[in-house]
Amino acid sequence: MVSRPPGDSGTLTTDAAREGAASRRFLARATLLSAVLSMAGALFGLGRDRALAELFGAGADTDAFLVAWTLPEMASTLLIEDGMAFVLVPAFSVALARRAAGAGTPDPVHALVAASLPRLCLALAGVGAALVAGAPLLVSVLAPGLPDPSLAVSCTRLTATCVLSFGLAGYCSAALRAHRSYLAPGAIYIAYNITIIATMLVLSERWGVRSAALGVALGGCLMVAVQAPSLWRRIAGRPDGPGSAYDGDGGDGDGDTGRLLSRGLVCAVLLFTLGRQSQVLIERYFASGLPAGAISHLNYAQKVAQLPMSLAMMVCVVTFPVVAQAVARGDTRRARDRVERDLVLVASIALLGAAAIVAAAPQIVQLLFQRGAFTAGDTAATAAVMRVYAVGLLGHTLVGALVRSYFSAGRTTWYPLGAMGVGVLANVVIGAWAVEQWGARGIAAANAVGITLTALLLLHGLGPRSVPVRVRRIVARLAGPVCAAVFATGAGLVCAGPFASPAASVAACCMCVTAVFLLLAWIFDVADTRSLLLSVVHSVRRSVRRSVKRRLRHGR
């Protein structure tokens, strides 16, 4: 650090302000890039589901594939989106801070990769091989009610290969995001879904629904290939990373790596993520005893209902390395402010999407899926389930955002696992009763109740176990977007009704819901909406004035 004269505090303040403004601009650009790539991946995901529905409908074949699809669903959450990121982003953040601070030999980043990647590959390869060999047993556990499990077994043997490929993809994603690189990690689901769609279109007549399972296996390999060159360029050298100074001793590389990747931390993260994803297992288990197509209806409804959550979570994906680095430097105030802003913002985005989904669920499903083998009856059943799922969307989003504050310090904590265990237990108990009463809708309702209970417990436990967030302040600030979503849903129901065309109905509903929600967000000043919009207006005016001045100068 460069020393300054005692009377030069004004310069220090100016430099800090400039650094903060540059950081905010970087986060805004990174969030926008991640959101655009995430939405593109989600749209291709809808295209994948649409192709699946059009080619195979919602019957016994798709149910068999969706049982096998349980493995990629769990692997993506465990190895890409949550589990791997919770462990590796803080570890790489500290390693990069020590590298920038001039830590000696061995290089902290190289030491971390050497200590973790080979062991990870061996472990994932072993688990994948065990799943391939034990596919018949796995299918009998996941869906004991399937009348003919042979198709599900063959699909499972193909999708089990994703354990290794998804693990490597998740490792690359976590390392790149810790390096503040978001392009390649954001593009992986685009490549993945395009591969599945292409494989189904080429091989569906010959392989049937097995073509979708083969697409999963090929898509997982492409996810790794998309990121590997970018990661290699970043870990090969020792660049001087700006803004990554670490206020501590560099320490011994091997010892630090062992501390950052302790077995307790890895177990806590993996068990929490498995508990969260076990909700899918619970749903498939209960739905396997319902008439054919119930698993498919639940799957299609969940995929659409969780789109707003996927978009909202892009905020946390970008800011999680920032929080981890702030915690590594001991700057708890910055970490707290960042987490509080993120919680309100992601909740607002999720609630806006949930309002639109509840208001126009039948029209959305009809527009996306009702063609080919997907009938009007499938549309009605899927829309009913989707509305129930949307009720739990806020809980799902908050769980994904809240748990990051627990694991941002890279320390072992078991509280998130306990909170998730309570939610899973509620899901099982309520689901066992509700499936007899309401079928697939009862399964979705149990899911919504269980995840909402987990979110409340995680919110209650914030404080000494995590980033010291002010819980009461967050709860008070969440009241505004909840009220805005309720009124926006009512307005959307009114606007969606008059139109016969599903496209026109969805468009009118989305515009109405967005307008009402933003108006109420302005009134309640949700997530600092007023200051944000005013700053945008000010920036636009300033840009216009500069453009006019340039034209006048050229005119002279």
Secondary structure, 3 states (H helix, E strand, C coil): CCCCCCCCHHHHHHHHHHHHHHHHHHHHHHHHHHHHHHHHHHHHHHHHHHHHHHHHCCCHHHHHHHHHHHHHHHHHHHHHHCHHHHHHHHHHHHHHHHHHCCCCCCCHHHHHHHHHHHHHHHHHHHHHHHHHHCHHHHHHHHCCCCCCCHHHHHHHHHHCCHHHHHHHHHHHHHHHHHCCCCHHHHHHHHHHHHHHHHHHHHHHHHHCCHHHHHHHHHHHHHHHHHHHHHHHHHHHCCCCCCCCCCCCCCCCHHHHHHHHCCHHHHHHHHHHHHHHHHHHHHHHHHHCCCCCCHHHHHHHHHHHHCHHHHHHHHHHHHHHHHHHHHHHCCCHHHHHHHHHHHHHHHHHHHHHHHHHHHHHHHHHHHHHHCCCCCCHHHHHHHHHHHHHHHHCHHHHHHHHHHHHHHHCCCCCCCHHHHHHHHHHHHHHHHHHHHHHHHCHHHHHHHHHHHHHHHHHHHHHCCCCCCCCCCHHHHHHHHHHHHHHHHHHHHHHHHHHCCCCCHHHHHHHHHHHHHHHHHHHHHHHCHHHHHHHHHHHHHHHHHHHHHHHHHHHHHHC
